[in-house]
Protein backbone atom coordinates (compact mmCIF):
# COMPACT_ATOMS: atom_id res chain seq x y z
CA UNK A 1 0.00 0.00 0.00
CA UNK A 2 1.49 3.40 -0.93
CA UNK A 3 2.14 6.09 1.64
CA UNK A 4 0.02 9.18 0.97
CA UNK A 5 1.22 12.49 2.38
CA UNK A 6 1.25 16.21 1.59
CA UNK A 7 4.18 18.41 0.61
CA UNK A 8 5.23 20.70 3.47
CA UNK A 9 5.66 23.62 1.04
CA UNK A 10 2.75 23.57 -1.44
CA UNK A 11 0.32 21.08 0.17
CA UNK A 12 0.43 18.84 -2.94
CA UNK A 13 -0.85 15.30 -2.19
CA UNK A 14 1.80 12.69 -3.01
CA UNK A 15 1.83 8.92 -2.94
CA UNK A 16 4.96 6.76 -2.79
CA UNK A 17 5.89 3.14 -2.08
CA UNK A 18 6.22 2.13 1.58
CA UNK A 19 9.85 1.09 1.02
CA UNK A 20 10.69 4.80 0.51
CA UNK A 21 9.60 5.73 4.07
CA UNK A 22 12.23 7.89 5.75
CA UNK A 23 13.91 8.95 2.50
CA UNK A 24 14.08 12.45 1.01
CA UNK A 25 12.06 13.03 -2.17
CA UNK A 26 11.27 16.07 -4.34
CA UNK A 27 7.73 17.33 -4.74
CA UNK A 28 6.69 17.10 -8.42
CA UNK A 29 4.80 20.42 -8.16
CA UNK A 30 7.20 22.78 -6.33
CA UNK A 31 10.45 20.72 -6.28
CA UNK A 32 10.75 21.12 -2.49
CA UNK A 33 12.60 18.40 -0.61
CA UNK A 34 10.47 16.51 1.91
CA UNK A 35 11.04 13.42 4.03
CA UNK A 36 8.60 10.59 3.33
CA UNK A 37 6.85 9.83 6.64
CA UNK A 38 6.59 6.32 8.03
CA UNK A 39 3.17 4.77 7.49
CA UNK A 40 0.87 5.24 10.47
CA UNK A 41 -1.25 2.06 10.76
CA UNK A 42 -4.18 3.94 12.34
CA UNK A 43 -4.71 6.57 9.62
CA UNK A 44 -4.43 6.72 5.84
CA UNK A 45 -3.14 10.31 5.78
CA UNK A 46 0.25 9.83 7.44
CA UNK A 47 1.44 13.44 7.41
CA UNK A 48 -0.37 16.61 8.44
CA UNK A 49 -1.14 19.25 5.83
CA UNK A 50 0.38 22.09 7.83
CA UNK A 51 3.98 23.15 7.42
CA UNK A 52 6.15 22.35 10.46
CA UNK A 53 7.78 25.20 12.33
CA UNK A 54 11.57 25.53 11.95
CA UNK A 55 13.26 23.51 14.66
CA UNK A 56 10.25 21.22 15.17
CA UNK A 57 11.47 17.77 14.14
CA UNK A 58 8.55 15.82 15.57
CA UNK A 59 6.94 15.35 12.15
CA UNK A 60 9.99 15.27 9.85
CA UNK A 61 13.59 14.23 10.32
CA UNK A 62 14.69 17.62 8.96
CA UNK A 63 12.94 20.79 7.91
CA UNK A 64 13.16 20.93 4.12
CA UNK A 65 15.12 23.85 2.66
CA UNK A 66 13.63 25.31 -0.52
CA UNK A 67 15.67 25.96 -3.63
CA UNK A 68 16.11 29.60 -4.58
CA UNK A 69 16.41 30.14 -8.35
CA UNK A 70 17.84 26.67 -8.93
CA UNK A 71 20.55 26.83 -6.24
CA UNK A 72 20.22 24.47 -3.29
CA UNK A 73 21.63 26.07 -0.12
CA UNK A 74 22.57 24.03 2.90
CA UNK A 75 22.68 25.44 6.40
CA UNK A 76 26.48 25.15 6.45
CA UNK A 77 26.78 27.17 3.25
CA UNK A 78 24.48 29.84 4.66
CA UNK A 79 26.53 30.10 7.87
CA UNK A 80 29.77 30.43 5.89
CA UNK A 81 28.22 33.09 3.65
CA UNK A 82 27.04 35.14 6.63
CA UNK A 83 30.42 34.85 8.37
CA UNK A 84 32.31 35.88 5.23
CA UNK A 85 29.97 38.82 4.64
CA UNK A 86 30.40 39.99 8.25
CA UNK A 87 34.20 39.92 7.89
CA UNK A 88 34.04 41.91 4.64
CA UNK A 89 31.83 44.56 6.24
CA UNK A 90 34.22 44.81 9.19
CA UNK A 91 37.22 45.24 6.92
CA UNK A 92 35.39 47.91 4.90
CA UNK A 93 34.57 49.87 8.06
CA UNK A 94 38.17 49.55 9.30
CA UNK A 95 39.62 50.93 6.09
CA UNK A 96 36.99 53.65 6.01
CA UNK A 97 38.01 54.61 9.52
CA UNK A 98 41.70 54.71 8.54
CA UNK A 99 40.98 56.80 5.45
CA UNK A 100 39.07 59.33 7.57
CA UNK A 101 41.90 59.66 10.11
CA UNK A 102 44.56 60.54 7.57
Buried (B, 14 or more C-beta within 10 A) or exposed (E): EEBBBBBBBEEBEBEBEEEEBEEEBBBEEBBBBBBBBEBEEEEEEBBEEEBBEEEEEEBBEEBBEEBEEEEEEEEEEEEEEEEEEEEEEEEEEEEEEEEEEE
